[in-house]
Amino acid sequence: MTIKAIAFVGSPVTNMNRAREFYEGVLGSLLDTEMTGVHWAEYPIGGGTLALASVGEHWKPSQDGTSAALEVDIWARRSRAWKSEKFSTTRSMAVVQDPDDNKIIIHKLKPENGKGICK
């Protein structure tokens, strides 16, 4: 067996409607309606997928569980707005917890020339 790619990054949630409101409203994620149902929602991001699952005791949220790091193209414009939200920010990333305490990381890599910190 050879692993070819990461199929998705998943976050367990307790209330799908509340979770979707957060991911679609706060993060501006676009829902893949074909791959979404009552207990599952998918958001295509670049070449990957962020999935939300509300499947009860089989997979429960945890503030110490898996985190999804989402790469952004523009940092400065949104980072100012994030400081007024419930985001913890550094110079190159912001961390926010969704309504179930799953951590979401918004990240900006250094410029391709490798000089300086993203601003």
Sequence and secondary structure as in RCSB ss.txt:
>XXXX:A:sequence
MTIKAIAFVGSPVTNMNRAREFYEGVLGSLLDTEMTGVHWAEYPIGGGTLALASVGEHWKPSQDGTSAALEVDIW
ARRSRAWKSEKFSTTRSMAVVQDPDDNKIIIHKLKPENGKGICK
>XXXX:A:secstr
    S   EEEE S HHHHHHIIIIIS     GGG  SSEEEEEETTEEEEEE  GGGS   TTS  EEEE S  
HHHHHHHHHTT EE SSEEEEE TT  EEEEE    TT  S   
